[in-house]
């Protein structure tokens, strides 16, 4: 990777639907004069929202950024499962004679609060024997057993049902590192005896960097300079305030 620019700072992107995180970072890096760049946590191509891009010396803070809590909002389709746990995979319809009530969904969500064991999606960026899980899953023959990734402990600070109209349940989440919203959709469906996959997914915040700070690539200038990024000192000061989870009035507040 040839580095031509010494730009340093944090750029908070509002990633568009259909674009990979790597592609978004590469576009931003090109506009920043090919400065050294990295991002603090992948967003699925079908997801939108906050993607924190670090330039220059700020890349040394990526691990600290990834360790902060995240905020999400998702619409979960309870009428079907998919292999990818989102809209990318083929639907596997589930017959539901009586849709669950709002109270039943709220009760089921309580099991996903706190420290929980969660199995990541087969189609994820986790490494399996040196290969990305999604690459292994895509190469599997139709008659092969689905890839099953071992469960791991993740932390959910807040989770709430904010809207429900069968088959869509909108859920807001404030979670720690390593939490997969697609896994929540799948596991909620299993708990309810319905289907479950993400119909929409939006990340509202990564630590202190919220949607109100985010800029779309289309709104950024062709040349990204210091005026477009949060200076490293200011970003680190914000990061310091986010090292410990704090109670909030609403899990959907992106600030």
C-alpha positions in Angstrom: 0.0 0.0 0.0 1.7 3.2 -1.2 1.2 6.1 1.2 1.3 9.6 -0.3 -0.5 11.7 2.3 0.2 12.4 6.0 -3.5 13.1 6.8 -4.3 12.1 10.4 -7.7 12.0 12.0 -11.1 10.2 12.2 -13.7 10.3 9.5 -17.2 9.1 10.4 -18.9 7.8 7.3 -22.6 7.0 6.8 -22.1 3.9 4.7 -24.7 3.3 2.0 -26.6 0.1 1.4 -24.9 -2.3 -1.1 -21.3 -1.1 -0.6 -18.8 -3.2 1.3 -16.9 -1.6 4.2 -13.6 -2.2 2.4 -14.8 -0.5 -0.7 -16.0 2.6 1.3 -12.6 2.8 3.0 -10.8 2.5 -0.3 -12.8 5.3 -1.8 -12.2 7.5 1.2 -8.5 6.7 1.2 -8.1 7.5 -2.5 -9.8 10.9 -1.9 -7.4 11.5 1.0 -4.4 11.2 -1.2 -3.8 7.5 -0.4 -3.2 8.2 3.3 -2.8 5.2 5.6 -6.3 4.1 6.5 -8.3 1.5 8.3 -11.8 1.1 9.8 -13.1 0.2 13.2 -15.5 -2.6 12.6 -17.0 -4.1 9.4 -20.6 -3.3 8.3 -22.3 -5.9 6.0 -22.9 -4.6 2.5 -26.7 -4.6 3.1 -26.2 -2.6 6.3 -26.1 1.2 6.5 -24.8 3.6 9.0 -21.7 4.5 11.0 -18.4 3.3 9.7 -15.4 4.9 11.5 -12.4 5.4 9.3 -9.0 6.2 10.8 -6.3 8.0 8.8 -2.6 8.2 9.5 -1.5 8.0 13.2 -5.2 7.5 14.2 -5.0 3.9 12.8 -3.1 3.0 16.0 -6.4 3.6 17.9 -8.4 1.2 15.8 -8.3 -1.6 18.4 -9.6 0.9 21.1 -12.3 2.1 18.7 -13.4 -1.5 18.0 -13.6 -2.2 21.8 -16.3 0.5 22.3 -20.0 -0.2 22.5 -22.1 -0.1 19.3 -25.7 0.9 18.7 -27.9 -0.7 16.1 -31.5 -0.6 14.8 -32.8 -3.6 12.8 -36.1 -4.7 11.3 -36.3 -8.5 11.8 -38.6 -10.5 9.5 -40.0 -13.2 11.6 -41.7 -15.1 8.7 -38.5 -16.8 7.3 -34.9 -17.8 7.9 -32.1 -17.4 5.3 -28.7 -19.0 5.1 -27.1 -15.6 5.5 -29.4 -14.4 8.2 -30.3 -11.3 6.1 -31.9 -10.5 2.7 -28.9 -11.8 0.7 -29.7 -15.5 1.3 -32.6 -17.5 -0.1 -35.7 -17.4 2.0 -36.8 -20.5 3.9 -40.4 -19.8 4.9 -41.7 -20.8 8.3 -45.4 -21.6 8.7 -46.7 -19.7 11.7 -50.3 -20.4 12.7 -50.5 -17.7 15.3 -48.0 -14.8 15.1 -46.4 -13.9 18.5 -47.8 -11.0 20.4 -45.7 -7.9 21.2 -45.5 -9.1 24.8 -44.2 -12.5 23.7 -41.4 -10.8 21.7 -40.5 -8.5 24.5 -40.3 -11.4 26.9 -38.1 -13.4 24.4 -35.7 -10.4 24.1 -35.0 -10.4 27.8 -32.9 -13.6 27.2 -30.6 -11.6 25.0 -29.7 -9.0 27.6 -26.4 -9.1 29.5 -23.6 -11.6 28.8 -24.9 -14.2 26.4 -23.5 -17.0 24.3 -23.9 -16.2 20.6 -23.0 -18.2 17.5 -21.8 -15.9 14.7 -23.4 -16.2 11.2 -21.9 -18.8 8.9 -21.6 -15.9 6.4 -19.3 -13.7 8.4 -15.7 -12.4 8.3 -14.5 -14.6 11.1 -11.4 -16.7 10.3 -11.9 -20.5 10.2 -8.6 -22.3 9.7 -7.1 -19.3 8.1 -10.0 -18.5 5.8 -13.0 -16.2 6.1 -16.1 -18.0 7.2 -18.1 -16.5 4.3 -15.6 -17.9 1.8 -15.9 -21.4 3.3 -19.7 -21.2 3.4 -19.9 -20.1 -0.2 -17.8 -23.0 -1.4 -19.8 -25.6 0.4 -21.7 -28.1 -1.8 -25.5 -28.0 -1.6 -25.6 -31.4 0.1 -22.9 -30.5 2.8 -23.9 -29.7 6.3 -24.1 -25.9 7.0 -21.0 -24.3 8.5 -21.4 -23.9 12.3 -19.1 -21.5 14.1 -18.7 -22.1 17.8 -20.6 -19.7 20.1 -18.7 -17.0 22.0 -19.6 -14.7 24.8 -20.9 -11.2 23.9 -22.3 -8.4 25.9 -25.7 -6.7 25.3 -26.2 -3.6 27.4 -29.7 -2.7 26.2 -32.2 -4.3 23.8 -35.8 -3.2 23.2 -38.6 -3.8 20.8 -39.5 -0.3 19.4 -42.2 -1.3 16.8 -44.0 -4.5 15.8 -46.4 -5.3 13.0 -46.3 -8.9 11.9 -43.9 -10.1 10.5 -41.6 -7.2 11.1 -40.2 -6.5 14.6 -38.0 -3.4 15.0 -35.3 -3.9 17.6 -32.8 -1.4 19.1 -29.6 -2.7 20.5 -26.7 -1.3 22.5 -24.0 -4.0 22.6 -20.3 -4.6 23.1 -17.6 -5.8 20.8 -18.3 -8.9 18.6 -22.1 -8.9 18.7 -23.8 -9.9 15.5 -27.3 -8.4 14.8 -27.9 -11.1 12.2 -27.4 -13.8 14.8 -29.9 -12.0 17.1 -32.5 -12.1 14.3 -31.9 -15.8 13.7 -31.9 -16.7 17.4 -35.0 -14.6 18.2 -36.9 -16.5 15.5 -35.7 -19.8 17.1 -36.8 -18.7 20.5 -40.3 -17.6 19.2 -40.8 -20.7 17.0 -40.9 -18.4 13.9 -38.4 -17.5 11.3 -35.9 -14.7 11.7 -33.6 -12.7 9.5 -32.5 -9.0 9.2 -34.6 -7.2 6.7 -32.8 -3.9 7.5 -29.8 -3.1 9.6 -28.4 0.3 10.6 -25.5 1.1 12.9 -26.3 4.3 14.8 -23.0 4.7 16.7 -19.5 3.3 17.4 -18.6 4.5 20.8 -18.9 8.3 20.9 -19.1 8.6 17.1 -22.7 8.8 16.2 -24.9 9.2 13.1 -25.1 12.9 13.7 -21.4 13.1 12.9 -21.5 10.9 9.9 -21.1 12.0 6.3 -22.1 10.2 3.1 -19.4 9.6 0.6 -21.4 11.5 -2.0 -21.4 14.6 0.2 -17.7 14.6 0.8 -15.4 16.6 -1.5 -13.2 14.8 -4.1 -10.2 15.8 -2.0 -10.5 14.8 1.7 -8.3 17.0 3.9 -7.9 18.0 7.5 -11.2 20.0 7.4 -13.1 16.8 6.8 -11.8 14.7 9.7 -12.0 14.9 13.5 -8.4 15.8 14.7 -6.7 12.9 16.5 -6.5 14.7 19.9 -10.2 15.5 19.8 -11.1 12.0 18.7 -9.1 10.5 21.6 -10.7 12.8 24.1 -14.1 11.6 22.9 -13.0 8.0 23.0 -11.9 8.4 26.6 -15.4 9.3 27.6 -16.7 6.1 26.0 -14.4 3.6 27.6 -17.1 2.7 30.2 -20.7 1.9 29.3 -23.1 4.5 30.7 -26.8 4.2 31.2 -28.9 6.0 28.5 -32.6 6.9 28.3 -33.0 5.1 25.0 -30.9 2.5 23.2 -31.7 4.2 19.9 -30.1 7.5 20.8 -27.1 7.7 18.5 -25.2 10.3 20.6 
